Amino acid sequence: MPTPPDLRPGSAPPSSAGPPGPAPGIVFAGIGDEAGSGLRDQLSALDRLGWRCLELRSVGGRAVADLDERAFAGIAAELEVRGVAVCCLDSRIGDWARPVTADFDADLRELEVLAGRCAALGAGAIRIMTYPNDGLAEPEWRRRAVERVRRLCAVAESRGVLLLAENCAGWAADRAERMLDLLDAAASPALGLLFDTGNGVAHGYDSPALLADIADRVAHVHVKDALPAAGGGEPVYTAPGEGRAGVAECLRMLVERGYRGVWSIEPHLALRPHLGRAAGSGDPDGFVAAGEALRRLAAEVAAAAAGTEATGAGTPR
């Protein structure tokens, strides 16, 4: 398989990862099932953008961990033939359907399967969340969430994969101090933060303000944008830069703070896994439009960075 982009800050992407981002070491990618259910539809959308890096969540409507061995082998072979690197596998571990009181064995089983599939694909990371509450007092919720993540990290360390805790569902979902607390409590090289630019609109916080406190610990980025829904409810998702998530500000901040890794589009224009079947099955044109919008924002970020270097000014670290 092609070598995936190294997620460690400061690492340069491989030549197979596609066109360069706004700074050396930043690679463009996308969560494939946002473009289409089948792998060929996902790869076709990636081809339209000229990108060679994919984030896998589901294929044919089935989560990567639920694919049988024959189906997975076919996917791995197709990716190798097409020369597409896989940067991350998106799990259901600790997500909205698996609160902190749910059966933990299901998460351990999924991690074992995905770790093996990471090895087969040359992928280095697995997306997790941090366990929604289920009626517990906050101290007990924290204790259980941290303990579960510690146990997941022990497995991840032994299997050589990086767990990426997303700012979505769970105890460490929407507060910087909890995210940093989780990293410190787990104390594992197998744990990093995944920052999604659009989740602040969905969950009621200011994304750039939160990012300012955690940017140095971010190991992977999802790019989406949204407008708040009138009267509450589900946000209206947009192409990056057309909503109120502060995407451009977030991307500039990441570059200025030295982030080097993947920027992966998750436009949510059709597919929204947390809403079930009614959410749709992908939108290739919307996926491509989101990728093109990200590319435009990245060019603006690069131009701003060049201007800052020319004047000798910079953002305090």
Secondary structure, DSSP 4 states (H G I P E B T S, - for coil): -PPPPP-STTPPPPGGG-SB-SSTT-EEEEEGGGT-SSHHHHHHHHHHHT--EEEESEETTEEGGGS-HHHHHHHHHHHHHHT-EEEEEE--TTSTTS-TTS-HHHHHHHHHHHHHHHHHHT--EEEEEE---SS--HHHHHHHHHHHHHHHHHHHHHHT-EEEEEEEEETTSS-HHHHHHHHHHH--TTEEEEEETTHHHHHTS-HHHHHHHHGGGEEEEEE-EEEPPTTSSS-EEESTTSSSS-HHHHHHHHHHTT--SEEEE---SS--GGGGGGG-S--HHHHHHHHHHHHHHHHHHHHHHHHHHHHT-----
